Amino acid sequence: MDWMIESGLRLQRIDDYADWLGRFEIALRALPEKQRQQTVLPLLSAYAKPEKPVRGAIAPTEVFHAAVRAAKVGPEKDIPHITASLIDKYVSDLQRLGLLRR
């Protein structure tokens, strides 16, 4: 979130998880039907309670990691690390698609 704020997005942190989840659901339901169908809305019950943070992945990743290496994805030929520039790229991509405004 810090990187998105630094890139110029106006974001508001919501400390209360239940409040955040309620606002998230309202925002998803307010989307046009076509966009709403492409959201996490059908899976929202899985977000009813916040998960405890874990270091690493919660699911086995060896097969995925091997496939990415074999495909030689990206400049490092591996799963890219999340960086400020990657987040900025995602923000720019979402803006070009009309899904995000600064």
N, C-alpha and C positions, 0 to 999 in steps of 0.2 A: 504494500500500500504506500509505503514511503516513496518508493521509486515512481509510482504513478502520480503522487502529489508533486514530486519534484519535476515531473514532465509537464505539469500545468493543469492536471485534472483537479476539479473541485470535488473532493471526497469528504465524507463525514464518518468518523469512527463512531460505532455504536457499541458501547461496552456491554449492555445487557443482551445476552444471546437470544432470549425469547423475543425481545423487542426487534432485534435484527432479523430473526426468522420470520416474524410477522410482516415486517416491511418488505422483505424479500418476496414472500408469497404474494402480497398485494401487488408488487411491481410486476411479477411474472404474470399474474392473472389480468393485468391491465394491458398487456401486449396484444397486438393484433393476432388473430387466430393462427396465421401462418407462422409467425415467430414463436407464439406460445407453444406450438407443437414441437418446436426444436429446443425446448428448455428442459430443465431437470424437474419440472412440476410433477410429473407422474411418480417421481422418486422422492418427493419432498419429505415423506414420512421417515425416510432414512436419516434425515437431518434433524429429527425432533429433539435430540439431545446432542450437545457438543461432544465430539470424540476427544479422548486424551491424546495429546501430541505424542508421536513416536519418531524416533530417529531412523531414517531410512524408509523403506516401503512396507506397507502392510500386507502386500501380496508378493508371492515369488516373482522375481524379475529376471532370472537367469536366461530364460528362453527369449524374452523380449530384448534383453541387452545383447545377446548373441546375434539376433536378427538385425539389430541396428548396426552393429559392428560389421556384419557380413555385407550389409547394403552400403556401408561407408557413407553414412548420413552426415552431412555438414562438414565444415572445414576440419574438424578434429576426428572425423570418421567414427564418432561415438555419440552417445546421448548428450545433447548440449546441456551445459550448466545454466541455471537461471541467473541472469545478470540484469543489471539496469538497462542495458541496451536491448536485450531480448524482450523485456517487458515493454520498453518503448516501441519496439517493432510491433508487438501484439496490439498495443494501444492504437498505433497508426493504422494497422490493418483493420481494426474494428471501426475506426473513424471512416476509412475509405468505403467500408461496407454500409455505412450509415447507422451503425449500431451503438455508436458512442460519440458524445460531444464533449469538447473541452470546456 
